[in-house]
Amino acid sequence: MSNSPDHPKSSLSARDLAVVWHPCTQMHDHETIPMLAIERAEGAWLQASDGRRYLDAVSSWWTNVFGHRHPRIVAGLKDQLDRLDHIMLAGMTHEPAVALAEQLIRLAPPGLSRVFYADNGSSAIEVALKMSFHYWRNLGRRQRTRFIALTGSYHGETIGALSVTDVPLYRNTYAPLLFEPLLAPSPDAYLRASGETSSQHVARTLGKMRDLLAKHAQEVAAVIVEPLVQCAGGMRMHDAAYLAGLRRLCDEFDVHLIADEIAVGFGRTGTLFACEQAAITPDFLCLSKGLTGGTLPLSAVLTTSAIHAAFYAEYSSGKAFLHSHSYTGNALACRAALETIAIFNDEPVLVANRTLSTHLAARLEALRDHPHVSDVRQTGMIAAVEMVRNRATREEFPANERRALRVYLHGLTRGVILRPLGNVIYFMPPYCVTIDEIDLMVDVAIEGIERAVA
Ligand SMILES: *Cc1c(COP(=O)(O)O)cnc(C)c1O
């Protein structure tokens, strides 16, 4: 292990590197890349133990919505901790779990009336997949064992969630362990053929989905989709018209639609839930990340009374849904989620975000004609820049050159956390970000790109 000036032996970073194994990380990288030791966080800023401050431009893996340690969430959690910490949710209930279910049902697209809790995003996906499969089984449709996913999709990294994920970086190594989904082409607007309009592209990809359903509907339980933005797949965005068309196809072929709003929920795309922009109700709505404002792990799967009814029967029928996590419906996490929803209720969050996203869009215009940028795109509070070797041909930089790592490292020197996905540099700041902080974030990204392509 290194003993560089950044990592004196007694430092938190050095102690960490001796014992902690980090997620999504080649640990060897930390022989040269600093391990940031964060002591405090407030609003959009992280305070490191060496006194440096970093702007959290990626909302701590997209979990944080109102900034760190929002006073209202902190107060709610302190109050909750004085009453009830955690109980199992089987055979018992508590106010935060019930109130949160009521609130989620009130806010979600109409028709969702049941809430099943889990404790992280991947687990919510496992729940939705199992519940959909089990619904068909309870109806005697045992041949419905498959799922349709979109190319470029990401739904988490547990075995089931990874099975319906199509990002090679995460999937390929573990492929022998996974089940095979049917893949339909993504409506990703970046993949439009030249000269093709958005509506032609939507129609073409829906046509492929129709072909797949026409051939396989009898063996398909559900189609799973990340509405509007395929986040981990590179912040690839699509037209809401695709979702409306997909809902119609799922109805026509009588298969479930699972909306994975784990990343895009809670205002990221400009509406509270992305599905609203297509005026659709999925059969399953998966939520996590922003659900607790970014404070505690929690996830929820919302579904319909029709699906719930297929499990509701005498015990001896054996139809009960069998899935549980020890921390399901944790009282503290539910309370944090209630405070998060209260902030959405009481403050004009989505309206204020429009000003921020408009400013972000205006600032990113500077990159639109950059010789090493092939796309600048944005949906609400998510914006992304595609960094390429050749703008005209969209030729990519070889992955092993790790160009985007230079953007990340430059960000650190300037006090901004940008954590590119492949060669996609993106911005997903907490909603408390200011105009000046957006300027800083974009300036630093532009400087970083200049250095990365040099
Ligand atoms: C992050 C994410 C997940 C997985 O959530 P975890 O809590 O990381 O397991 C699933 N789907 C989408 C769209 C995500 O962005």
The ligand as a Gaussian input file, in Angstrom:
#p B3LYP/6-31G(d) Opt

LIG

0 1
 C      -28.761000       2.447000      -8.417000
 C      -29.787000       1.762000      -9.241000
 C      -30.256000       0.488000      -8.915000
 C      -29.677000      -0.315000      -7.766000
 O      -29.843000       0.288000      -6.532000
 P      -28.818000      -0.100000      -5.348000
 O      -29.401000       0.553000      -4.146000
 O      -27.499000       0.459000      -5.755000
 O      -28.792000      -1.583000      -5.261000
 C      -31.241000      -0.058000      -9.691000
 N      -31.744000       0.600000     -10.745000
 C      -31.336000       1.821000     -11.082000
 C      -31.967000       2.515000     -12.242000
 C      -30.323000       2.443000     -10.364000
 O      -29.850000       3.629000     -10.746000

